[in-house]
Amino acid sequence: MQNSSFWYDISRVLSYNALLYFIIGERGVGKSFSAKKYVINHYIKKHKQFVYLRRYKTQLKESVPKFFDDLKANDLFKEYSFSVEGNKFLLDKKVIGYALPL
């Protein structure tokens, strides 16, 4: 499991309650991982869906099928069943988010 003191945590940025957030950082420090954890927790608590946005359709073809893999590898949300159907992300067969290209 990832140590929270070493990996990026999106919650501090979100505490500023801004209209837009730009998170820039090096690869592999946990930016996307933290965002995934946030949107899944947000759906579980408030039933708010999310959008996973990528620049090109080709990027979606590569990343969408593996969207939940890192969460599963870290034994997070074990009590839930995750799946992907086309451009939809599902938690226990309910749509929690959509993947869209710009």
All heavy atoms as an XYZ file, in Angstrom:
862
protein
N       0.847     -1.184      0.000
C       0.000      0.000      0.000
C       0.885      1.237      0.000
O       1.951      1.246      0.581
C      -0.931     -0.009      1.199
C      -1.880      1.171      1.180
S      -3.266      1.066      2.299
C      -4.179     -0.237      1.549
N       0.405      2.284     -0.616
C       1.201      3.494     -0.737
C       1.214      4.280      0.566
O       0.202      4.441      1.220
C       0.654      4.357     -1.864
C       0.790      3.697     -3.202
C       0.377      4.622     -4.325
O      -0.120      5.698     -4.105
N       0.596      4.184     -5.536
N       2.400      4.782      0.925
C       2.575      5.594      2.107
C       2.126      7.017      1.796
O       2.688      7.672      0.931
C       4.051      5.548      2.522
C       4.332      6.363      3.750
O       3.512      7.160      4.191
N       5.492      6.162      4.304
N       1.141      7.520      2.518
C       0.563      8.824      2.192
C       1.534      9.981      2.390
O       1.345     11.049      1.831
C      -0.707      9.056      3.008
O      -0.400      9.053      4.381
N       2.585      9.819      3.185
C       3.521     10.921      3.389
C       4.450     11.094      2.189
O       5.019     12.161      1.999
C       4.346     10.699      4.655
O       5.132      9.540      4.515
N       4.610     10.067      1.379
C       5.492     10.129      0.220
C       4.725     10.469     -1.054
O       5.216     11.174     -1.906
C       6.227      8.793      0.054
C       7.131      8.762     -1.136
C       8.361      9.390     -1.106
C       6.754      8.116     -2.296
C       9.203      9.368     -2.207
C       7.582      8.088     -3.409
C       8.814      8.719     -3.353
N       3.513      9.980     -1.174
C       2.725     10.142     -2.388
C       1.881     11.409     -2.339
O       1.492     11.884     -1.290
C       1.832      8.919     -2.613
C       2.626      7.673     -2.689
C       2.803      6.759     -1.693
C       3.384      7.206     -3.798
N       3.620      5.759     -2.123
C       3.993      6.003     -3.419
C       3.602      7.688     -5.082
C       4.800      5.276     -4.268
C       4.407      6.968     -5.925
C       4.991      5.776     -5.525
N       1.557     11.924     -3.505
C       0.768     13.146     -3.635
C      -0.632     12.948     -3.075
O      -1.249     11.911     -3.270
C       0.689     13.546     -5.118
C       0.099     14.905     -5.318
C       0.893     16.033     -5.201
C      -1.240     15.067     -5.594
C       0.362     17.299     -5.366
C      -1.783     16.317     -5.763
C      -0.977     17.428     -5.644
O      -1.512     18.670     -5.803
N      -1.156     13.965     -2.387
C      -2.509     13.925     -1.846
C      -3.284     15.126     -2.376
O      -2.946     16.277     -2.080
C      -2.467     13.946     -0.326
C      -3.834     13.814      0.299
O      -4.829     13.606     -0.429
O      -3.920     13.910      1.537
N      -4.316     14.877     -3.144
C      -5.092     15.934     -3.807
C      -5.972     16.718     -2.841
O      -6.410     17.823     -3.153
C      -5.942     15.314     -4.944
C      -6.393     16.384     -5.915
C      -7.106     14.537     -4.404
C      -7.026     15.828     -7.165
N      -6.217     16.218     -1.658
C      -7.176     16.860     -0.746
C      -6.775     18.279     -0.345
O      -7.632     19.140     -0.177
C      -7.398     16.000      0.492
O      -6.193     15.815      1.182
N      -5.490     18.564     -0.206
C      -5.073     19.914      0.171
C      -5.402     20.913     -0.948
O      -5.883     22.014     -0.689
C      -3.595     19.959      0.494
C      -3.167     21.330      0.939
C      -1.814     21.350      1.534
N      -1.483     22.728      1.894
C      -0.316     23.109      2.259
N       0.656     22.245      2.355
N      -0.088     24.364      2.552
N      -5.138     20.538     -2.181
C      -5.449     21.411     -3.311
C      -6.950     21.674     -3.371
O      -7.388     22.809     -3.564
C      -4.956     20.787     -4.633
C      -5.444     21.575     -5.825
C      -3.449     20.689     -4.638
N      -7.750     20.652     -3.181
C      -9.204     20.800     -3.266
C      -9.779     21.643     -2.125
O     -10.885     22.164     -2.242
C      -9.868     19.430     -3.286
C      -9.551     18.577     -4.515
C     -10.158     17.195     -4.367
C     -10.025     19.248     -5.781
N      -9.040     21.803     -1.050
C      -9.522     22.593      0.085
C      -9.641     24.079     -0.248
O     -10.315     24.825      0.455
C      -8.605     22.410      1.289
O      -7.364     23.064      1.082
N      -9.012     24.530     -1.347
C      -9.088     25.939     -1.734
C     -10.403     26.299     -2.418
O     -10.678     27.456     -2.653
C      -7.904     26.309     -2.636
C      -6.599     26.275     -1.893
C      -5.710     25.228     -2.082
C      -6.261     27.276     -0.995
C      -4.513     25.191     -1.396
C      -5.068     27.249     -0.300
C      -4.192     26.202     -0.505
O      -3.018     26.164      0.181
N     -11.206     25.311     -2.753
C     -12.529     25.529     -3.342
C     -12.483     26.469     -4.550
O     -13.238     27.431     -4.643
C     -13.506     26.051     -2.280
C     -14.944     25.888     -2.712
O     -15.255     24.994     -3.488
N     -15.811     26.741     -2.226
N     -11.596     26.193     -5.470
C     -11.442     26.999     -6.677
C     -12.297     26.437     -7.807
O     -12.764     25.300     -7.748
C      -9.980     27.019     -7.105
N     -12.493     27.226     -8.832
C     -13.248     26.782    -10.000
C     -12.432     25.765    -10.804
O     -12.958     24.769    -11.282
C     -13.613     27.982    -10.877
C     -14.397     27.674    -12.150
C     -15.730     27.012    -11.819
C     -14.630     28.959    -12.932
N     -11.142     26.001    -10.962
C     -10.239     25.107    -11.686
C      -8.993     24.828    -10.859
O      -8.530     25.698    -10.120
C      -9.807     25.736    -13.012
C     -10.900     26.032    -14.025
C     -10.330     26.837    -15.180
C     -11.514     24.746    -14.537
N      -8.452     23.633    -11.022
C      -7.207     23.250    -10.356
C      -6.240     22.753    -11.415
O      -6.615     21.968    -12.272
C      -7.440     22.112     -9.353
C      -8.466     22.422     -8.302
C      -9.789     22.033     -8.463
C      -8.113     23.090     -7.145
C     -10.737     22.309     -7.497
C      -9.048     23.371     -6.175
C     -10.357     22.975     -6.355
O     -11.296     23.250     -5.389
N      -5.010     23.189    -11.350
C      -3.967     22.700    -12.236
C      -2.910     22.055    -11.368
O      -2.268     22.734    -10.558
C      -3.348     23.833    -13.067
C      -4.291     24.421    -14.054
C      -5.101     25.489    -13.723
C      -4.392     23.884    -15.336
C      -5.984     26.032    -14.629
C      -5.275     24.413    -16.253
C      -6.068     25.488    -15.905
N      -2.741     20.767    -11.527
C      -1.755     20.034    -10.739
C      -0.668     19.582    -11.687
O      -0.910     18.797    -12.597
C      -2.409     18.842    -10.017
C      -3.508     19.362     -9.098
C      -1.363     18.049     -9.265
C      -4.375     18.298     -8.497
N       0.515     20.103    -11.469
C       1.653     19.815    -12.325
C       2.736     19.177    -11.464
O       3.053     19.678    -10.391
C       2.182     21.109    -12.984
C       1.067     21.749    -13.825
C       3.410     20.822    -13.823
C       1.371     23.158    -14.272
N       3.273     18.093    -11.954
C       4.333     17.428    -11.201
C       4.957     16.325    -12.015
O       4.477     15.972    -13.087
N       6.007     15.782    -11.480
C       6.720     14.718    -12.176
C       5.886     13.444    -12.238
O       4.907     13.283    -11.506
C       8.058     14.458    -11.493
C       7.898     14.052    -10.042
C       9.176     14.228     -9.269
O       9.572     15.363     -9.032
O       9.752     13.196     -8.892
N       6.288     12.560    -13.109
C       5.587     11.283    -13.278
C       5.804     10.399    -12.059
O       6.864     10.397    -11.458
C       6.124     10.551    -14.509
C       5.728     11.185    -15.814
C       6.332     10.437    -16.992
N       5.964      9.027    -17.002
C       4.941      8.518    -17.678
N       4.194      9.304    -18.398
N       4.684      7.235    -17.649
N       4.762      9.650    -11.725
C       4.899      8.609    -10.719
C       4.843      9.055     -9.273
O       5.217      8.298     -8.380
N       4.361     10.264     -8.995
C       4.291     10.709     -7.602
C       2.882     10.568     -7.015
O       2.664     10.910     -5.864
C       4.810     12.156     -7.421
C       6.279     12.247     -7.750
C       4.012     13.136     -8.252
N       1.919     10.099     -7.830
C       0.597      9.792     -7.310
C      -0.497     10.798     -7.611
O      -1.550     10.769     -6.973
N      -0.303     11.676     -8.568
C      -1.329     12.677     -8.895
C      -2.618     12.017     -9.365
O      -3.692     12.280     -8.826
C      -0.809     13.643     -9.968
C       0.407     14.463     -9.566
C       0.917     15.350    -10.677
C       1.239     14.632    -11.954
N       2.416     13.782    -11.950
N      -2.526     11.160    -10.361
C      -3.716     10.483    -10.889
C      -4.300      9.508     -9.878
O      -5.520      9.403     -9.724
C      -3.375      9.730    -12.178
O      -2.989     10.629    -13.176
N      -3.442      8.804     -9.178
C      -3.877      7.843     -8.166
C      -4.707      8.540     -7.087
O      -5.790      8.088     -6.715
C      -2.656      7.158     -7.558
C      -2.978      6.064     -6.595
C      -3.272      4.796     -7.049
C      -2.966      6.293     -5.230
C      -3.563      3.772     -6.168
C      -3.247      5.282     -4.336
C      -3.553      4.018     -4.807
N      -4.218      9.672     -6.613
C      -4.931     10.434     -5.589
C      -6.267     10.951     -6.118
O      -7.271     10.939     -5.402
C      -4.058     11.596     -5.113
O      -4.709     12.329     -4.115
N      -6.286     11.405     -7.365
C      -7.528     11.894     -7.966
C      -8.548     10.765     -8.104
O      -9.745     10.966     -7.850
C      -7.239     12.523     -9.322
N      -8.099      9.586     -8.487
C      -9.012      8.436     -8.593
C      -9.614      8.098     -7.238
O     -10.817      7.860     -7.124
C      -8.273      7.207     -9.127
C      -7.933      7.276    -10.577
C      -7.190      6.013    -10.960
C      -6.482      6.143    -12.271
N      -5.785      4.892    -12.630
N      -8.769      8.043     -6.212
C      -9.280      7.765     -4.867
C     -10.320      8.804     -4.466
O     -11.358      8.471     -3.907
C      -8.141      7.759     -3.838
C      -7.309      6.530     -3.866
C      -6.333      6.376     -2.722
C      -5.928      7.603     -1.992
N      -4.910      7.400     -0.975
N     -10.036     10.068     -4.776
C     -10.957     11.144     -4.416
C     -12.310     10.972     -5.115
O     -13.352     11.055     -4.473
C     -10.364     12.515     -4.747
C     -11.360     13.607     -4.528
C     -11.594     14.101     -3.244
C     -12.126     14.110     -5.575
C     -12.548     15.082     -3.024
C     -13.080     15.086     -5.364
C     -13.287     15.570     -4.089
O     -14.243     16.524     -3.872
N     -12.314     10.779     -6.438
C     -13.591     10.717     -7.154
C     -14.398      9.482     -6.761
O     -15.629      9.542     -6.715
C     -13.431     10.808     -8.696
C     -12.843     12.149     -9.089
C     -12.618      9.669     -9.267
N     -13.728      8.392     -6.453
C     -14.458      7.193     -6.018
C     -15.059      7.420     -4.638
O     -16.231      7.119     -4.401
C     -13.542      5.954     -6.059
C     -13.227      5.623     -7.518
C     -14.204      4.772     -5.358
C     -12.134      4.612     -7.705
N     -14.282      7.977     -3.703
C     -14.830      8.298     -2.384
C     -15.966      9.306     -2.486
O     -16.963      9.198     -1.778
C     -13.730      8.860     -1.468
C     -12.941      7.771     -0.804
O     -13.492      6.782     -0.348
N     -11.638      7.947     -0.758
N     -15.816     10.273     -3.370
C     -16.844     11.294     -3.563
C     -18.137     10.663     -4.083
O     -19.234     11.049     -3.653
C     -16.333     12.365     -4.529
C     -17.113     13.629     -4.520
N     -17.204     14.440     -3.416
C     -17.852     14.229     -5.485
C     -17.962     15.491     -3.703
N     -18.361     15.378     -4.963
N     -18.009      9.695     -4.974
C     -19.207      9.008     -5.458
C     -19.846      8.184     -4.329
O     -21.067      8.208     -4.153
C     -18.908      8.098     -6.645
C     -20.162      7.389     -7.087
C     -21.073      8.029     -7.921
C     -20.479      6.131     -6.611
C     -22.266      7.418     -8.269
C     -21.661      5.508     -6.964
C     -22.551      6.152     -7.788
O     -23.738      5.546     -8.118
N     -19.034      7.476     -3.587
C     -19.555      6.632     -2.506
C     -20.305      7.476     -1.480
O     -21.384      7.097     -1.019
C     -18.416      5.827     -1.846
C     -17.880      4.776     -2.828
C     -18.873      5.184     -0.547
C     -16.583      4.120     -2.399
N     -19.755      8.635     -1.139
C     -20.367      9.482     -0.105
C     -21.521     10.336     -0.620
O     -22.520     10.520      0.066
C     -19.307     10.399      0.505
C     -18.276      9.660      1.317
C     -17.188     10.594      1.804
C     -16.112      9.798      2.501
N     -14.955     10.614      2.853
N     -21.387     10.883     -1.844
C     -22.371     11.868     -2.313
C     -23.046     11.511     -3.634
O     -23.833     12.289     -4.147
C     -21.694     13.229     -2.453
C     -21.153     13.734     -1.141
C     -20.648     15.138     -1.245
C     -20.151     15.581      0.121
N     -19.870     16.991      0.168
N     -22.693     10.371     -4.191
C     -23.249      9.920     -5.471
C     -23.043     10.935     -6.595
O     -23.919     11.132     -7.432
C     -24.727      9.542     -5.332
C     -24.939      8.419     -4.385
N     -24.647      7.122     -4.701
C     -25.368      8.404     -3.093
C     -24.896      6.349     -3.661
N     -25.328      7.107     -2.677
N     -21.873     11.564     -6.605
C     -21.498     12.520     -7.648
C     -20.587     11.821     -8.654
O     -19.570     11.241     -8.274
C     -20.767     13.729     -7.059
C     -21.570     14.503     -6.051
C     -22.588     15.366     -6.729
C     -23.300     16.217     -5.683
N     -24.138     17.213     -6.253
N     -20.955     11.870     -9.907
C     -20.177     11.234    -10.958
C     -18.997     12.113    -11.366
O     -18.940     13.290    -11.013
C     -21.061     10.946    -12.168
C     -22.155      9.953    -11.875
C     -23.075      9.736    -13.059
O     -23.300     10.633    -13.854
N     -23.616      8.536    -13.167
N     -18.088     11.528    -12.139
C     -16.903     12.249    -12.590
C     -16.674     12.032    -14.076
O     -17.284     11.163    -14.691
C     -15.660     11.809    -11.804
C     -15.249     10.382    -12.054
C     -14.339     10.064    -13.057
C     -15.760      9.349    -11.286
C     -13.959      8.757    -13.295
C     -15.380      8.038    -11.512
C     -14.477      7.743    -12.519
N     -15.794     12.836    -14.646
C     -15.371     12.691    -16.036
C     -13.864     12.510    -16.050
O     -13.128     13.278    -15.420
C     -15.764     13.921    -16.889
C     -15.127     13.849    -18.260
C     -17.262     14.018    -17.007
N     -13.415     11.498    -16.760
C     -11.997     11.233    -16.972
C     -11.678     11.766    -18.356
O     -12.101     11.213    -19.362
C     -11.754      9.726    -16.869
C     -10.346      9.267    -17.097
C      -9.320      9.656    -16.251
C     -10.048      8.407    -18.146
C      -8.021      9.206    -16.456
C      -8.758      7.951    -18.351
C      -7.757      8.353    -17.497
O      -6.471      7.913    -17.698
N     -10.959     12.869    -18.416
C     -10.732     13.584    -19.659
C      -9.316     13.371    -20.165
O      -8.349     13.495    -19.415
C     -10.965     15.074    -19.404
C     -11.218     15.992    -20.564
C     -12.427     15.556    -21.365
C     -11.429     17.407    -20.044
N      -9.214     13.027    -21.442
C      -7.913     12.873    -22.105
C      -7.935     13.670    -23.390
O      -8.985     13.976    -23.936
C      -7.631     11.395    -22.428
C      -7.268     10.591    -21.213
C      -5.913     11.045    -20.770
N      -5.349     10.228    -19.745
C      -4.938     10.696    -18.576
N      -5.067     11.953    -18.277
N      -4.381      9.904    -17.708
N      -6.766     13.988    -23.893
C      -6.673     14.814    -25.094
C      -7.170     14.076    -26.336
O      -7.902     14.623    -27.139
C      -5.224     15.251    -25.305
C      -5.081     16.238    -26.454
C      -3.678     16.731    -26.579
N      -3.354     17.551    -25.429
C      -2.168     18.094    -25.219
N      -1.196     17.887    -26.069
N      -1.947     18.826    -24.155
N      -6.763     12.812    -26.499
C      -7.089     12.064    -27.717
C      -7.823     10.762    -27.402
O      -7.636     10.176    -26.337
C      -5.810     11.720    -28.489
C      -4.973     12.917    -28.848
C      -3.742     13.125    -28.243
C      -5.415     13.837    -29.793
C      -2.958     14.225    -28.565
C      -4.647     14.935    -30.129
C      -3.417     15.130    -29.513
O      -2.657     16.216    -29.828
N      -8.623     10.291    -28.370
C      -9.310      9.001    -28.229
C      -8.309      7.864    -28.055
O      -8.564      6.907    -27.319
C     -10.179      8.715    -29.451
C     -11.432      9.527    -29.527
C     -12.245      9.145    -30.761
C     -13.450     10.026    -30.898
N     -14.245      9.696    -32.087
N      -7.177      7.962    -28.742
C      -6.167      6.898    -28.637
C      -5.650      6.762    -27.206
O      -5.361      5.660    -26.758
C      -4.987      7.168    -29.591
O      -4.471      8.476    -29.342
C      -5.423      7.058    -31.034
N      -5.556      7.868    -26.481
C      -5.123      7.800    -25.082
C      -6.166      7.096    -24.223
O      -5.824      6.377    -23.290
C      -4.864      9.204    -24.538
C      -3.659      9.877    -25.140
C      -3.521     11.323    -24.702
O      -4.504     12.048    -24.601
N      -2.289     11.733    -24.442
N      -7.421      7.285    -24.547
C      -8.489      6.615    -23.805
C      -8.460      5.107    -24.043
O      -8.668      4.327    -23.116
C      -9.856      7.177    -24.190
C     -10.169      8.584    -23.700
C     -11.495      9.057    -24.263
C     -10.176      8.638    -22.189
N      -8.213      4.707    -25.290
C      -8.165      3.281    -25.610
C      -7.119      2.556    -24.772
O      -7.295      1.404    -24.407
C      -7.888      3.067    -27.094
C      -9.060      3.421    -27.984
C      -8.723      3.215    -29.439
C      -9.838      3.710    -30.329
N      -9.509      3.616    -31.745
N      -6.026      3.239    -24.466
C      -4.948      2.639    -23.683
C      -5.233      2.673    -22.185
O      -4.943      1.715    -21.475
C      -3.635      3.381    -23.952
C      -3.146      3.278    -25.367
C      -1.957      4.195    -25.634
O      -1.389      4.741    -24.666
O      -1.619      4.359    -26.814
N      -5.785      3.781    -21.686
C      -5.884      3.979    -20.239
C      -7.198      3.522    -19.603
O      -7.201      3.092    -18.455
C      -5.643      5.446    -19.899
O      -6.619      6.267    -20.501
N      -8.301      3.612    -20.318
C      -9.599      3.304    -19.721
C      -9.705      1.845    -19.238
O     -10.141      1.608    -18.112
C     -10.758      3.678    -20.678
C     -12.079      3.109    -20.207
C     -10.837      5.188    -20.799
N      -9.310      0.856    -20.035
C      -9.435     -0.529    -19.543
C      -8.625     -0.807    -18.273
O      -8.972     -1.686    -17.495
C      -8.901     -1.370    -20.712
C      -9.062     -0.505    -21.907
C      -8.846      0.902    -21.424
N      -7.571     -0.022    -18.038
C      -6.703     -0.226    -16.865
C      -6.977      0.782    -15.750
O      -6.207      0.872    -14.803
C      -5.233     -0.116    -17.295
C      -4.830     -1.121    -18.351
C      -3.376     -1.012    -18.674
C      -3.172      0.057    -19.722
N      -1.800      0.180    -20.184
N      -8.070      1.523    -15.850
C      -8.338      2.626    -14.927
C      -8.296      2.204    -13.452
O      -7.749      2.909    -12.616
C      -9.694      3.256    -15.255
C     -10.007      4.490    -14.461
C      -9.477      5.711    -14.835
C     -10.832      4.436    -13.353
C      -9.768      6.864    -14.120
C     -11.130      5.572    -12.628
C     -10.595      6.795    -13.011
N      -8.872      1.080    -13.119
C      -8.976      0.655    -11.720
C      -7.821     -0.244    -11.266
O      -7.761     -0.610    -10.093
C     -10.299     -0.083    -11.490
C     -11.510      0.779    -11.686
C     -12.393      0.525    -12.719
C     -11.775      1.849    -10.851
C     -13.527      1.307    -12.899
C     -12.889      2.642    -11.027
C     -13.774      2.370    -12.052
N      -6.922     -0.610    -12.159
C      -5.872     -1.580    -11.835
C      -4.994     -1.172    -10.652
O      -4.702     -1.992     -9.781
C      -4.997     -1.862    -13.054
C      -5.721     -2.643    -14.131
O      -6.900     -3.026    -13.914
O      -5.122     -2.864    -15.196
N      -4.573      0.087    -10.595
C      -3.687      0.500     -9.504
C      -4.416      0.526     -8.161
O      -3.839      0.218     -7.125
C      -3.015      1.839     -9.790
C      -3.984      2.952    -10.155
O      -5.188      2.674    -10.306
O      -3.526      4.099    -10.301
N      -5.698      0.832     -8.178
C      -6.468      0.799     -6.935
C      -6.625     -0.631     -6.427
O      -6.478     -0.905     -5.232
C      -7.841      1.431     -7.150
C      -7.828      2.909     -7.534
C      -9.215      3.358     -7.962
C      -7.323      3.761     -6.402
N      -6.897     -1.546     -7.348
C      -7.009     -2.956     -6.981
C      -5.675     -3.503     -6.490
O      -5.631     -4.252     -5.509
C      -7.499     -3.782     -8.175
C      -8.933     -3.512     -8.566
C      -9.313     -4.288     -9.812
C     -10.710     -3.956    -10.285
N     -11.045     -4.641    -11.536
N      -4.584     -3.110     -7.127
C      -3.250     -3.577     -6.732
C      -2.869     -3.106     -5.330
O      -2.084     -3.760     -4.647
C      -2.206     -3.099     -7.738
N      -3.444     -2.001     -4.895
C      -3.178     -1.472     -3.559
C      -4.268     -1.843     -2.554
O      -4.348     -1.265     -1.475
C      -3.017      0.051     -3.624
C      -1.675      0.442     -4.168
O      -0.692      0.449     -3.440
N      -1.610      0.738     -5.449
N      -5.126     -2.797     -2.932
C      -6.196     -3.308     -2.056
C      -7.120     -2.216     -1.529
O      -7.574     -2.262     -0.391
C      -5.604     -4.099     -0.885
C      -4.993     -5.399     -1.316
O      -5.481     -5.987     -2.293
O      -4.008     -5.841     -0.688
N      -7.419     -1.236     -2.368
C      -8.346     -0.183     -1.980
C      -9.740     -0.509     -2.496
O      -9.897     -1.081     -3.573
C      -7.889      1.166     -2.543
C      -6.565      1.673     -2.001
C      -6.129      2.915     -2.749
C      -6.681      1.978     -0.516
N     -10.734     -0.150     -1.728
C     -12.141     -0.345     -2.102
C     -12.441     -1.820     -2.394
O     -13.187     -2.143     -3.317
C     -12.516      0.524     -3.313
C     -12.186      1.985     -3.142
C     -11.102      2.535     -3.787
C     -12.956      2.784     -2.329
C     -10.789      3.879     -3.637
C     -12.657      4.127     -2.166
C     -11.569      4.680     -2.822
N     -11.863     -2.709     -1.600
C     -12.032     -4.154     -1.819
C     -13.483     -4.607     -1.710
O     -13.855     -5.607     -2.294
C     -11.189     -4.947     -0.814
C      -9.713     -4.817     -1.033
C      -8.934     -5.732     -0.125
C      -8.993     -5.216      1.291
N      -8.105     -5.939      2.197
N     -14.297     -3.846     -0.980
C     -15.686     -4.244     -0.784
C     -16.580     -3.918     -1.977
O     -17.752     -4.259     -1.983
C     -16.253     -3.593      0.487
C     -16.270     -2.076      0.459
C     -14.971     -1.408      0.900
O     -13.894     -2.023      0.871
O     -15.037     -0.227      1.256
N     -15.995     -3.282     -2.997
C     -16.749     -2.895     -4.179
C     -16.263     -3.651     -5.408
O     -15.128     -4.081     -5.479
C     -16.620     -1.383     -4.439
C     -17.182     -0.548     -3.323
C     -16.350     -0.001     -2.361
C     -18.548     -0.321     -3.225
C     -16.864      0.765     -1.325
C     -19.070      0.452     -2.193
C     -18.216      0.988     -1.251
O     -18.737      1.735     -0.237
N     -17.145     -3.735     -6.392
C     -16.818     -4.363     -7.664
C     -16.702     -3.280     -8.731
O     -17.665     -2.549     -8.977
C     -17.923     -5.354     -8.038
O     -17.733     -5.820     -9.342
N     -15.529     -3.170     -9.331
C     -15.285     -2.177    -10.373
C     -15.286     -2.828    -11.742
O     -14.805     -3.942    -11.910
C     -13.925     -1.500    -10.169
C     -13.847     -0.661     -8.933
C     -13.160     -1.103     -7.826
C     -14.463      0.576     -8.890
C     -13.079     -0.327     -6.686
C     -14.387      1.363     -7.766
C     -13.695      0.910     -6.655
N     -15.787     -2.091    -12.739
C     -15.722     -2.562    -14.110
C     -15.776     -1.370    -15.056
O     -16.084     -0.255    -14.649
C     -16.865     -3.544    -14.409
O     -18.109     -2.927    -14.207
N     -15.460     -1.650    -16.315
C     -15.486     -0.635    -17.364
C     -16.309     -1.193    -18.512
O     -16.101     -2.326    -18.937
C     -14.055     -0.296    -17.849
C     -14.097      0.687    -19.002
C     -13.206      0.236    -16.711
N     -17.241     -0.391    -19.007
C     -18.047     -0.760    -20.176
C     -17.978      0.390    -21.169
O     -18.609      1.430    -20.957
C     -19.501     -1.027    -19.780
C     -19.701     -2.291    -18.986
C     -21.164     -2.542    -18.650
O     -22.045     -1.803    -19.155
O     -21.425     -3.466    -17.880
N     -17.216      0.212    -22.220
C     -17.046      1.283    -23.204
C     -16.373      2.481    -22.580
O     -15.257      2.394    -22.094
N     -17.096      3.597    -22.521
C     -16.539      4.804    -21.905
C     -17.115      5.060    -20.511
O     -16.995      6.158    -19.978
C     -16.808      6.023    -22.799
C     -18.259      6.442    -22.795
O     -19.161      5.623    -22.636
N     -18.506      7.726    -22.971
N     -17.734      4.049    -19.915
C     -18.351      4.195    -18.596
C     -17.564      3.432    -17.538
O     -17.149      2.292    -17.748
C     -19.784      3.671    -18.617
C     -20.684      4.419    -19.542
C     -22.048      3.786    -19.584
C     -22.896      4.439    -20.657
N     -24.084      3.664    -20.945
N     -17.389      4.074    -16.385
C     -16.780      3.431    -15.226
C     -17.896      3.035    -14.278
O     -18.771      3.849    -13.976
C     -15.809      4.387    -14.524
C     -14.678      4.845    -15.401
C     -14.625      6.137    -15.870
C     -13.667      3.965    -15.750
C     -13.585      6.564    -16.669
C     -12.619      4.382    -16.556
C     -12.580      5.677    -17.018
N     -17.856      1.784    -13.817
C     -18.928      1.288    -12.963
C     -18.409      0.806    -11.612
O     -17.321      0.233    -11.521
C     -19.671      0.140    -13.652
C     -20.409      0.539    -14.919
C     -19.583      0.176    -16.132
C     -21.741     -0.118    -14.970
N     -19.208      1.056    -10.604
C     -18.963      0.556     -9.252
C     -20.220     -0.201     -8.862
O     -21.308      0.381     -8.846
C     -18.703      1.730     -8.301
C     -18.431      1.359     -6.854
C     -17.302      2.225     -6.320
C     -19.665      1.570     -6.022
N     -20.079     -1.479     -8.601
C     -21.228     -2.333     -8.304
C     -22.334     -2.164     -9.355
O     -23.514     -2.011     -9.043
C     -21.775     -2.060     -6.904
C     -20.807     -2.486     -5.820
O     -19.922     -3.322     -6.090
O     -20.933     -1.976     -4.687
N     -21.931     -2.141    -10.616
C     -22.817     -2.054    -11.789
C     -23.564     -0.727    -11.919
O     -24.505     -0.612    -12.683
C     -23.787     -3.230    -11.816
C     -23.088     -4.566    -11.920
C     -24.049     -5.703    -12.036
C     -23.273     -7.010    -12.113
N     -24.138     -8.157    -12.271
N     -23.136      0.303    -11.176
C     -23.727      1.638    -11.295
C     -22.686      2.560    -11.913
O     -21.521      2.534    -11.537
C     -24.147      2.169     -9.934
C     -25.267      1.369     -9.308
C     -25.620      1.890     -7.943
C     -26.662      0.991     -7.317
N     -26.676      1.089     -5.875
N     -23.114      3.394    -12.845
C     -22.193      4.306    -13.521
C     -21.725      5.379    -12.543
O     -22.538      6.102    -11.951
C     -22.858      4.970    -14.748
C     -21.909      5.970    -15.394
C     -23.301      3.916    -15.754
N     -20.398      5.456    -12.370
C     -19.839      6.466    -11.484
C     -19.075      7.532    -12.258
O     -18.747      8.590    -11.728
C     -18.928      5.857    -10.405
C     -17.721      5.171    -11.014
C     -19.715      4.900     -9.522
C     -16.673      4.745    -10.003
N     -18.745      7.250    -13.533
C     -18.003      8.226    -14.296
C     -17.953      7.872    -15.778
O     -18.350      6.776    -16.174
N     -17.452      8.842    -16.554
C     -17.356      8.693    -18.001
C     -15.961      9.090    -18.471
O     -15.365     10.023    -17.929
C     -18.379      9.597    -18.701
C     -19.807      9.255    -18.369
C     -20.439      9.830    -17.280
C     -20.509      8.345    -19.147
C     -21.755      9.510    -16.966
C     -21.824      8.018    -18.837
C     -22.442      8.611    -17.752
O     -23.748      8.280    -17.451
N     -15.486      8.423    -19.498
C     -14.209      8.768    -20.129
C     -14.510      9.491    -21.438
O     -15.274      9.000    -22.261
C     -13.403      7.501    -20.409
N     -13.918     10.677    -21.611
C     -14.174     11.493    -22.796
C     -12.888     12.094    -23.333
O     -12.037     12.511    -22.559
C     -15.140     12.639    -22.449
C     -16.496     12.269    -21.905
C     -17.223     13.512    -21.414
C     -17.310     11.554    -22.956
N     -12.776     12.176    -24.668
C     -11.628     12.880    -25.261
C     -11.973     14.352    -25.476
O     -13.148     14.706    -25.613
C     -11.425     12.175    -26.591
C     -12.819     11.775    -26.983
C     -13.535     11.458    -25.685
N     -10.958     15.193    -25.505
C     -11.188     16.587    -25.863
C     -11.522     16.677    -27.320
O     -12.318     17.379    -27.795
C      -9.950     17.443    -25.574
C      -9.678     17.700    -24.109
C      -8.348     18.429    -23.956
C     -10.773     18.561    -23.502
